[in-house]
Amino acid sequence: MRLRRLAESASAAVLGLALGVATALSQGAGNEAATLDLPPPEAPALRILAGDATPPQLDIPAPPEMVLDLRSPGADDEPELAAPHDARGMTTGAISVTPQPDGDDAFLGITVPELPPVDPSLLARPAPEAEPQLARPTEPLIAPPALPEVVVTLPTGLELSARIAQRAEEALSVPRLAQRERADIIAAYAANENRPFWIDGKGWSAAGKLLVAQLARAGQDGLRPADYAVPAFEASDKDGLAEADVRLSALAVLYARDARGGRIDPRRLSKMLTPVLDLPSATEVLSELAGATDPGAVLAAYNPQHEGYRRLKAKLATLRTDKEDVPSVRIPAGPPLRLGMRDQRVPLVRARLGLGASEEPVFDRSTATALAEFQKQAGLRADGVLSNQTLAALGSPPAARLESDIVAQMERWRWLPADLGASHVMVNVPEFRMRMVHDGKLVHDTRVIVGKPESATPIFSHKMEYVVVNPSWYVPPSILKKEFLPGLKADPDYAAKRGYIVTRRGNSISVRQPPGERNALGWIKFMFPNDHAVYLHDTPNRRLFAGNKRALSHGCVRVENPFALADLVLGPEWTHDRLKRLIGSGERTIRLPQPLPIHLVYNTLVVNEAGAITTYDDLYGFHRLVRTALERLS
């Protein structure tokens, strides 16, 4: 029993020693065998006590001395008292326990468990002078696991950037969009890293949808929705998405410029139409739209916001809603019909004009009068002659013709500045009236005389800067050429007899009428320097204001009560009485407290607060020119 306990203790000690040996073997090689003399633990003396008796002494001999014999595999089986050691005192080989000869016979043999082979590279001993280094295997001992496939999804903007750069030129091929605007749009995209403005995911973004919706409502403002047709695309077609984004930007720019009057150039229609159009650049439009919460509302705001325009827009909507199918009479083409002519088409003309039948097919006065009224309503020359142009107008349904007239009038509202001015003067040439608005309220409304058809009053906006009391009149070059030079050629005293002063400077000549009662400008004139040399002024022939047709001047606007207007534009410092006291003295220039906007307009159709339309004669044919130009747009 004692030997068994001893064996168990020795087994535990030997097992621990074996594990230490294995660790040492993994750190180095070339060790020599060594013997480790480990003395056994000292056994305690055993004492047994019984009562008060003196305990007898029980001698237990100490265990025999144990020798650990660590031998390499394959060594002799004879027990050795010592085993060879390496420099660190470690041994290798089999382990055996041999009692001393004088002790009890006992032998315990324990074989070191077999360890896995060690990589030789780990056992390499570095050179003495080199620092110890860990050897690196040339190939991985364990193959790396297969990595999962990684899919990276790019944001829509980055995904379409390259396609936008490639397809921008093609997407910008929009009719009537100038090259400058196309270049600005490309620059705007480049500044945005060619990311889309209106595409989100696989279709229009929320902002893009609002923009598309406004373009679809273009007809409500008298524009043509077909000019802003949004392209269709498939959500999976990346090229189509990129092109649609750029095309929508181009259409928005075109719409904004058209809304400001860019569809036609007034100066190409007549040299007397010289408004300065406030056309926005593509950069301005895209900047405002891209940064807006509701780009559709921003785009709509490029249309005029004036009350006169809004009434026309409402009337156009009502006309289209309440449109009635009016049967039209087809009148065959033929030579022009004038008063007194006989023609088989006369009954058809009378039927189309709502007149009763006549006994003879004679183009009588009632027919000519009714036709002249129709021509007036249609914006044509009201001469009562059935010309080819009038014949074409008669062939159109009345509602369709009125629509065209309203749209043409809306177009002329686009020529005006977006801001008329809280205080401003407006002269409606076909109406022969001038109105002044102060702080948004009408404060003055009076009759005026405008230019004759052969010397039309120009249409434009400017700012009134000063007033001249007791003005001199310098005869304009057009009047000088047509009237004075022929008169002077026939009679050298032609100008002097009429109170004019002729001044010659080399080959040039000027004619001036000094201040006075007979002065063509009267006692006061209102100046707003312009290329046409026209202005508002008084007149000595005030009786002419009594007539209904007052197209009588050489182009300037004659005001019925000029001193009342002067009171308003010059402010309280210059009262009516104070101005009157200046009459008859020398010429006096008085500057306005601040420049006052003045607008010479050509409104042949006006809608009042109740929605009723009033039409005025197309004095100079400007309305017809605008309507025809719009109808011919490609």
Protein Blocks (a to p, Z undefined) as FASTA:
>chain_A
ZZmmmmmmmmmmmmmmmmmmmmmmmmpghiacddddddddddddddddehjbdcdddddd
dddddddddddehiafbdcfbdcddfkopaeddddddddfklccddddddddddddddfk
lmpccdfkbccdddddfbdfbdcdddddddddddfklmmmmmmmmmmmmmmmcghiafkl
mmmmmmmmmmnoopafkbghjaccfklmmmmmmmmmmmmnopafklmcccdddfklmklm
mmmmmmmmmmmmmmmmmmnopmbcfklmpmklccdcddddfklmmmmmmmpfblmlmmmm
mpccbfklmmmmmmmmmmmmmpccdddddddddddddehiacfklmmmmmmnopacdfbd
cdcfklmmmmmmmmmmnopacehpacfklmmmmmpcfklmmmmmmmmmmmmmmmpcfbgo
jbdcdddfklopacddeehiafbdcddddddfklccdddddddfbdcehiacdddfklmm
mmmmmmmmmomklmmmnopacddehjbccddddedjklmnljbdcddddfkopacdddfb
lmlmmpmblcfbgoiacdfblmlmmmmmnojmlcfklmmmmgopacdddddfbacddddd
ddfbdcdfkopacddddfkommmmmmmmmmmpZZ
